[in-house]
Amino acid sequence: MRKIAIVMGDGSDAVKLTAKLRHTPTADAIWAALPISGSANTWGDEVYFDIGVSCALESDAKTVLNAGEIAYWAAGNAIAIGYGPTPVSVGDEIRLISDANVWADAVDDVAICRNVSGDMPVTVSAV
């Protein structure tokens, strides 16, 4: 089973998530591009960051995520980690601005992303 570590921030204050990859073309493309570095952005209760990888939307792409699903937002070539409502959510749902490919599942509680602020450095690497 393929796993990745997503580290947002530096030092002892860094936010760390481990995720298990699904068997999808998007997961394969991101795995092949590792390690990846970027800079965090936030939008409501979502962290996203450009990864410089281009993937097409898959047939099961969706806008509303379940907690723990890690998505690839094709419109922004970005990984998106939702952990609560965004500005377009209805109620408590985790709604992205547009469809995205779910390609991994967090092992850790994504609520820890509340500690991420914009412009934090992000690294994604194989575990």
N, C-alpha and C positions, 0 to 999 in steps of 0.2 A: 504494500500500500504506500502510495506517495504522500508525503507530508511536507508542508512548508511552515516556515516561521515568518511572521510579519512583525517587524519591530518598528514602532513609531516613537520617535524621540531619542534622547541620548541618556546614557548613564543610568543611575538608580531610579530616575523618574520615567524611564522608557516604558511604554505600553507594549506588551508582548502577547501575540496570539499564535496559536498553532492551529493549522487547518489540514483536513484530509481532502485530497483532490478526488473529484468525481471522474468518471470515465467519459469525458466529452472532448470534442475538438478544441474548445477554448482552454480546458485544463492542459491538454497536450501542448498547445502553443505557448502558454504561460510557463509551463515547466521547462520547455526548451529555451526560453529566454532568461532563465535564472542565472545569476542573481540579478535582481532589479532594484534600482534606487529611484526615489522620487521625493516629492514634497506633499505633505498632507493638506487637504482642503476639508472644510466642514460645511454642511448644509443641513440645518436642523440637527436631528440625531443620526447623521450619516457622516462617515469619513470616506473620502475618495481621493485617489491619486493617479495621475497619468503614469502609464507603464511603458509607453512606446511600442506596444504590441497591437496589431490590428487584427480583429477577428470579426467575422460576420455574425449576425444574429442567428441563433439556432432555433429550431422549430418549437422548442419549449420555453423560449425567452418569456420573461414576465416582468411586470412592474411592481407588484406587491410581493415582498419577501417574507419568509418566516425568520424569526430570530435565529442567528447562527449561520444563515446562508450567506456565502460570499459570492458576489456577483461581478461580472465584467460588463461595464457600461460601454457599449460599442460607440455611441455617439461622442464619447469623450476619450476613447482608448484608455479607460481607467478601471481600476479595481474599486468597487463600492462595497462598503461594510455598513449596513444599516443596523441600528440598535434601538431605534424608537421612531417616533413620528418625524416626518420632514414637513416642510411648508405646504406640500400638496397632499398630505395624508388626510384620510377621513378617520377621525377618532385616533385610536392608538396604533393603527396599522403602520407598517414600515413600507412606505411607497416611494419608489424612485421616480424621477421626472419622466423617464421613458423605459421601454423594455430593456432588459439586460439578461445575459446568460448566467445562470447559476452554475458555477464550476467547482466549488469547494464548500466544505462544511467546517465551521469552527469547532475545535475541540474545547476551547476555553469560552467563558461567558463573554459575548461581544459587548455587554454593558460596560466593560472596562474602557471602551472607546470614548466614554464621557470625559476621560482624562486627556484626550488628544485635542490639540489646538492647531489652527491653520499654520502652515509653513514649517511644521515639525518635519525633520527628515524621516523618510520611511525606507526600510530595506525589506526585501522579500527574498528568502533563500530556502534551499532544500534542507530538510532535516534528515 
